[in-house]
Amino acid sequence: MSKELAGDAAAARHERFGKLPERISFDSMTEEKQSEPNAGVTAKYNPEGAWNFYSCLALDLGL
């Protein structure tokens, strides 16, 4: 490929896409929330409904 075609391709790519956006700091992406005082104490285990929380490919395919 000639340098002229490579330069044209690079110019077209830069015109189309420009530059990358500015980086976002990690502090801007995170959020802290206060938990409930007894969130873990009131949670109950339901053995009949526990299967709803597990993913099984055979179950998803109906096998």
N, CA, C and O atoms as a Tinker XYZ file with bonds, in Angstrom:
   252  protein
     1  N      0.857000   -1.164000    0.000000    73     2
     2  CA     0.000000    0.000000    0.000000    64     1     3
     3  C      0.906000    1.231000    0.000000    63     2     4     5
     4  O      1.910000    1.272000    0.711000    81     3
     5  N      0.560000    2.184000   -0.766000    73     3     6
     6  CA     1.394000    3.381000   -0.845000    64     5     7
     7  C      1.155000    4.279000    0.357000    63     6     8     9
     8  O      0.131000    4.185000    1.034000    81     7
     9  N      2.128000    5.155000    0.605000    73     7    10
    10  CA     2.025000    6.051000    1.755000    64     9    11
    11  C      0.876000    7.031000    1.588000    63    10    12    13
    12  O      0.281000    7.461000    2.576000    81    11
    13  N      0.560000    7.387000    0.363000    73    11    14
    14  CA    -0.535000    8.335000    0.118000    64    13    15
    15  C     -1.880000    7.730000    0.516000    63    14    16    17
    16  O     -2.703000    8.392000    1.150000    81    15
    17  N     -2.099000    6.459000    0.137000    73    15    18
    18  CA    -3.356000    5.792000    0.508000    64    17    19
    19  C     -3.441000    5.574000    2.017000    63    18    20    21
    20  O     -4.507000    5.717000    2.616000    81    19
    21  N     -2.305000    5.228000    2.622000    73    19    22
    22  CA    -2.289000    5.035000    4.075000    64    21    23
    23  C     -2.589000    6.342000    4.794000    63    22    24    25
    24  O     -3.307000    6.352000    5.794000    81    23
    25  N     -2.044000    7.444000    4.290000    73    23    26
    26  CA    -2.307000    8.743000    4.902000    64    25    27
    27  C     -3.758000    9.159000    4.745000    63    26    28    29
    28  O     -4.344000    9.739000    5.659000    81    27
    29  N     -4.343000    8.863000    3.579000    73    27    30
    30  CA    -5.756000    9.184000    3.354000    64    29    31
    31  C     -6.651000    8.364000    4.280000    63    30    32    33
    32  O     -7.627000    8.877000    4.826000    81    31
    33  N     -6.313000    7.088000    4.453000    73    31    34
    34  CA    -7.108000    6.227000    5.334000    64    33    35
    35  C     -7.024000    6.714000    6.778000    63    34    36    37
    36  O     -8.024000    6.736000    7.496000    81    35
    37  N     -5.827000    7.100000    7.191000    73    35    38
    38  CA    -5.646000    7.588000    8.558000    64    37    39
    39  C     -6.402000    8.896000    8.764000    63    38    40    41
    40  O     -7.001000    9.108000    9.818000    81    39
    41  N     -6.377000    9.769000    7.765000    73    39    42
    42  CA    -7.092000   11.036000    7.877000    64    41    43
    43  C     -8.599000   10.800000    7.921000    63    42    44    45
    44  O     -9.309000   11.452000    8.687000    81    43
    45  N     -9.086000    9.874000    7.105000    73    43    46
    46  CA   -10.525000    9.562000    7.103000    64    45    47
    47  C    -10.943000    8.962000    8.437000    63    46    48    49
    48  O    -12.009000    9.283000    8.963000    81    47
    49  N    -10.087000    8.075000    8.992000    73    47    50
    50  CA   -10.402000    7.455000   10.282000    64    49    51
    51  C    -10.425000    8.507000   11.386000    63    50    52    53
    52  O    -11.306000    8.489000   12.246000    81    51
    53  N     -9.462000    9.420000   11.362000    73    51    54
    54  CA    -9.414000   10.465000   12.382000    64    53    55
    55  C    -10.600000   11.418000   12.238000    63    54    56    57
    56  O    -11.130000   11.901000   13.239000    81    55
    57  N    -11.009000   11.685000   11.029000    73    55    58
    58  CA   -12.159000   12.570000   10.813000    64    57    59
    59  C    -13.442000   11.918000   11.301000    63    58    60    61
    60  O    -14.322000   12.585000   11.845000    81    59
    61  N    -13.540000   10.620000   11.103000    73    59    62
    62  CA   -14.766000    9.918000   11.489000    64    61    63
    63  C    -14.855000    9.709000   13.006000    63    62    64    65
    64  O    -15.893000    9.961000   13.617000    81    63
    65  N    -13.757000    9.248000   13.600000    73    63    66
    66  CA   -13.792000    8.888000   15.011000    64    65    67
    67  C    -13.209000    9.946000   15.938000    63    66    68    69
    68  O    -13.558000    9.975000   17.118000    81    67
    69  N    -12.350000   10.796000   15.454000    73    67    70
    70  CA   -11.771000   11.842000   16.296000    64    69    71
    71  C    -10.866000   11.273000   17.357000    63    70    72    73
    72  O    -10.019000   10.432000   17.056000    81    71
    73  N    -11.021000   11.710000   18.592000    73    71    74
    74  CA   -10.181000   11.229000   19.683000    64    73    75
    75  C    -11.039000   10.551000   20.739000    63    74    76    77
    76  O    -12.264000   10.671000   20.740000    81    75
    77  N    -10.380000    9.849000   21.620000    73    75    78
    78  CA   -11.087000    9.148000   22.687000    64    77    79
    79  C    -11.627000   10.146000   23.700000    63    78    80    81
    80  O    -11.050000   11.219000   23.879000    81    79
    81  N    -12.726000    9.808000   24.363000    73    79    82
    82  CA   -13.250000   10.707000   25.397000    64    81    83
    83  C    -12.315000   10.753000   26.601000    63    82    84    85
    84  O    -11.466000    9.877000   26.765000    81    83
    85  N    -12.468000   11.750000   27.423000    73    83    86
    86  CA   -11.654000   11.899000   28.623000    64    85    87
    87  C    -11.951000   10.751000   29.585000    63    86    88    89
    88  O    -13.071000   10.243000   29.633000    81    87
    89  N    -10.948000   10.354000   30.342000    73    87    90
    90  CA   -11.126000    9.281000   31.316000    64    89    91
    91  C    -12.022000    9.736000   32.458000    63    90    92    93
    92  O    -12.003000   10.901000   32.856000    81    91
    93  N    -12.800000    8.804000   32.975000    73    91    94
    94  CA   -13.667000    9.066000   34.121000    64    93    95
    95  C    -12.979000    8.479000   35.342000    63    94    96    97
    96  O    -12.516000    7.339000   35.306000    81    95
    97  N    -12.909000    9.239000   36.412000    73    95    98
    98  CA   -12.243000    8.748000   37.618000    64    97    99
    99  C    -13.084000    7.665000   38.289000    63    98   100   101
   100  O    -14.306000    7.633000   38.145000    81    99
   101  N    -12.416000    6.786000   39.019000    73    99   102
   102  CA   -13.100000    5.700000   39.705000    64   101   103
   103  C    -14.092000    6.227000   40.726000    63   102   104   105
   104  O    -15.155000    5.635000   40.918000    81   103
   105  N    -13.761000    7.328000   41.382000    73   103   106
   106  CA   -14.656000    7.907000   42.389000    64   105   107
   107  C    -15.972000    8.364000   41.764000    63   106   108   109
   108  O    -17.006000    8.358000   42.432000    81   107
   109  N    -15.946000    8.757000   40.502000    73   107   110
   110  CA   -17.170000    9.191000   39.826000    64   109   111
   111  C    -18.054000    8.011000   39.440000    63   110   112   113
   112  O    -19.254000    8.178000   39.218000    81   111
   113  N    -17.467000    6.824000   39.359000    73   111   114
   114  CA   -18.230000    5.644000   38.929000    64   113   115
   115  C    -18.813000    4.857000   40.093000    63   114   116   117
   116  O    -19.640000    3.972000   39.874000    81   115
   117  N    -18.410000    5.150000   41.313000    73   115   118
   118  CA   -18.882000    4.389000   42.463000    64   117   119
   119  C    -19.824000    5.224000   43.320000    63   118   120   121
   120  O    -19.776000    6.454000   43.326000    81   119
   121  N    -20.668000    4.521000   44.033000    73   119   122
   122  CA   -21.623000    5.191000   44.909000    64   121   123
   123  C    -21.714000    4.400000   46.209000    63   122   124   125
   124  O    -21.811000    3.173000   46.188000    81   123
   125  N    -21.682000    5.082000   47.306000    73   123   126
   126  CA   -21.806000    4.432000   48.606000    64   125   127
   127  C    -23.222000    4.626000   49.129000    63   126   128   129
   128  O    -23.769000    5.729000   49.106000    81   127
   129  N    -23.802000    3.529000   49.601000    73   127   130
   130  CA   -25.145000    3.587000   50.165000    64   129   131
   131  C    -25.115000    2.979000   51.556000    63   130   132   133
   132  O    -24.380000    2.025000   51.812000    81   131
   133  N    -25.897000    3.522000   52.428000    73   131   134
   134  CA   -26.007000    3.009000   53.791000    64   133   135
   135  C    -26.896000    1.770000   53.769000    63   134   136   137
   136  O    -27.983000    1.800000   53.192000    81   135
   137  N    -26.451000    0.690000   54.387000    73   135   138
   138  CA   -27.259000   -0.520000   54.436000    64   137   139
   139  C    -28.227000   -0.446000   55.609000    63   138   140   141
   140  O    -28.075000    0.361000   56.526000    81   139
   141  N    -29.217000   -1.310000   55.544000    73   139   142
   142  CA   -30.176000   -1.369000   56.647000    64   141   143
   143  C    -29.483000   -1.977000   57.861000    63   142   144   145
   144  O    -28.615000   -2.835000   57.699000    81   143
   145  N    -29.838000   -1.561000   59.055000    73   143   146
   146  CA   -29.144000   -2.036000   60.253000    64   145   147
   147  C    -29.226000   -3.545000   60.455000    63   146   148   149
   148  O    -28.255000   -4.137000   60.927000    81   147
   149  N    -30.324000   -4.186000   60.123000    73   147   150
   150  CA   -30.468000   -5.627000   60.360000    64   149   151
   151  C    -30.814000   -6.355000   59.049000    63   150   152   153
   152  O    -31.681000   -7.229000   59.044000    81   151
   153  N    -30.168000   -6.017000   57.978000    73   151   154
   154  CA   -30.493000   -6.604000   56.683000    64   153   155
   155  C    -30.219000   -8.102000   56.655000    63   154   156   157
   156  O    -31.007000   -8.849000   56.076000    81   155
   157  N    -29.138000   -8.562000   57.257000    73   155   158
   158  CA   -28.815000   -9.984000   57.238000    64   157   159
   159  C    -29.585000  -10.787000   58.260000    63   158   160   161
   160  O    -29.732000  -11.999000   58.102000    81   159
   161  N    -30.076000  -10.152000   59.296000    73   159   162
   162  CA   -30.773000  -10.854000   60.373000    64   161   163
   163  C    -32.167000  -11.270000   59.928000    63   162   164   165
   164  O    -32.635000  -12.345000   60.304000    81   163
   165  N    -32.837000  -10.445000   59.140000    73   163   166
   166  CA   -34.220000  -10.740000   58.768000    64   165   167
   167  C    -34.323000  -11.633000   57.531000    63   166   168   169
   168  O    -35.423000  -12.069000   57.192000    81   167
   169  N    -33.222000  -11.915000   56.853000    73   167   170
   170  CA   -33.262000  -12.767000   55.664000    64   169   171
   171  C    -33.530000  -14.209000   56.084000    63   170   172   173
   172  O    -32.899000  -14.714000   57.012000    81   171
   173  N    -34.445000  -14.859000   55.416000    73   171   174
   174  CA   -34.801000  -16.237000   55.726000    64   173   175
   175  C    -34.487000  -17.122000   54.533000    63   174   176   177
   176  O    -34.592000  -16.675000   53.391000    81   175
   177  N    -34.105000  -18.362000   54.772000    73   175   178
   178  CA   -33.818000  -19.331000   53.726000    64   177   179
   179  C    -35.091000  -20.077000   53.379000    63   178   180   181
   180  O    -35.769000  -20.603000   54.261000    81   179
   181  N    -35.416000  -20.122000   52.099000    73   179   182
   182  CA   -36.599000  -20.829000   51.618000    64   181   183
   183  C    -36.131000  -21.970000   50.724000    63   182   184   185
   184  O    -35.802000  -21.733000   49.562000    81   183
   185  N    -36.090000  -23.209000   51.231000    73   183   186
   186  CA   -35.570000  -24.310000   50.429000    64   185   187
   187  C    -36.403000  -24.604000   49.190000    63   186   188   189
   188  O    -35.857000  -25.068000   48.190000    81   187
   189  N    -37.703000  -24.349000   49.223000    73   187   190
   190  CA   -38.548000  -24.611000   48.062000    64   189   191
   191  C    -38.305000  -23.604000   46.939000    63   190   192   193
   192  O    -38.476000  -23.938000   45.766000    81   191
   193  N    -37.912000  -22.388000   47.279000    73   191   194
   194  CA   -37.666000  -21.378000   46.266000    64   193   195
   195  C    -36.198000  -21.175000   45.941000    63   194   196   197
   196  O    -35.854000  -20.304000   45.142000    81   195
   197  N    -35.318000  -21.979000   46.559000    73   195   198
   198  CA   -33.880000  -21.794000   46.359000    64   197   199
   199  C    -33.447000  -22.113000   44.935000    63   198   200   201
   200  O    -32.462000  -21.548000   44.462000    81   199
   201  N    -34.147000  -22.993000   44.242000    73   199   202
   202  CA   -33.761000  -23.362000   42.882000    64   201   203
   203  C    -33.894000  -22.183000   41.923000    63   202   204   205
   204  O    -33.300000  -22.203000   40.845000    81   203
   205  N    -34.648000  -21.174000   42.283000    73   203   206
   206  CA   -34.810000  -20.004000   41.415000    64   205   207
   207  C    -33.525000  -19.204000   41.266000    63   206   208   209
   208  O    -33.398000  -18.440000   40.309000    81   207
   209  N    -32.580000  -19.348000   42.164000    73   207   210
   210  CA   -31.387000  -18.529000   42.167000    64   209   211
   211  C    -30.195000  -19.200000   41.501000    63   210   212   213
   212  O    -29.123000  -18.600000   41.427000    81   211
   213  N    -30.351000  -20.425000   41.016000    73   211   214
   214  CA   -29.244000  -21.132000   40.399000    64   213   215
   215  C    -29.503000  -21.276000   38.906000    63   214   216   217
   216  O    -30.634000  -21.522000   38.488000    81   215
   217  N    -28.462000  -21.124000   38.109000    73   215   218
   218  CA   -28.572000  -21.272000   36.672000    64   217   219
   219  C    -28.110000  -22.663000   36.278000    63   218   220   221
   220  O    -27.023000  -23.098000   36.656000    81   219
   221  N    -28.935000  -23.349000   35.524000    73   219   222
   222  CA   -28.615000  -24.692000   35.070000    64   221   223
   223  C    -28.942000  -24.757000   33.587000    63   222   224   225
   224  O    -30.090000  -24.551000   33.196000    81   223
   225  N    -27.944000  -25.043000   32.758000    73   223   226
   226  CA   -28.148000  -25.077000   31.318000    64   225   227
   227  C    -29.191000  -26.131000   30.933000    63   226   228   229
   228  O    -30.041000  -25.873000   30.081000    81   227
   229  N    -29.135000  -27.308000   31.549000    73   227   230
   230  CA   -30.093000  -28.359000   31.239000    64   229   231
   231  C    -31.510000  -27.896000   31.583000    63   230   232   233
   232  O    -32.446000  -28.164000   30.828000    81   231
   233  N    -31.674000  -27.214000   32.696000    73   231   234
   234  CA   -32.989000  -26.712000   33.087000    64   233   235
   235  C    -33.457000  -25.628000   32.134000    63   234   236   237
   236  O    -34.635000  -25.576000   31.780000    81   235
   237  N    -32.527000  -24.748000   31.707000    73   235   238
   238  CA   -32.878000  -23.685000   30.774000    64   237   239
   239  C    -33.319000  -24.250000   29.423000    63   238   240   241
   240  O    -34.200000  -23.686000   28.775000    81   239
   241  N    -32.715000  -25.355000   28.996000    73   239   242
   242  CA   -33.052000  -25.973000   27.709000    64   241   243
   243  C    -34.264000  -26.884000   27.820000    63   242   244   245
   244  O    -34.767000  -27.363000   26.804000    81   243
   245  N    -34.737000  -27.130000   29.018000    73   243   246
   246  CA   -35.909000  -27.983000   29.211000    64   245   247
   247  C    -35.573000  -29.456000   29.092000    63   246   248   249
   248  O    -36.423000  -30.256000   28.701000    81   247
   249  N    -34.344000  -29.824000   29.424000    73   247   250
   250  CA   -33.939000  -31.235000   29.326000    64   249   251
   251  C    -34.217000  -31.957000   30.614000    63   250   252
   252  O    -33.943000  -33.153000   30.723000    81   251
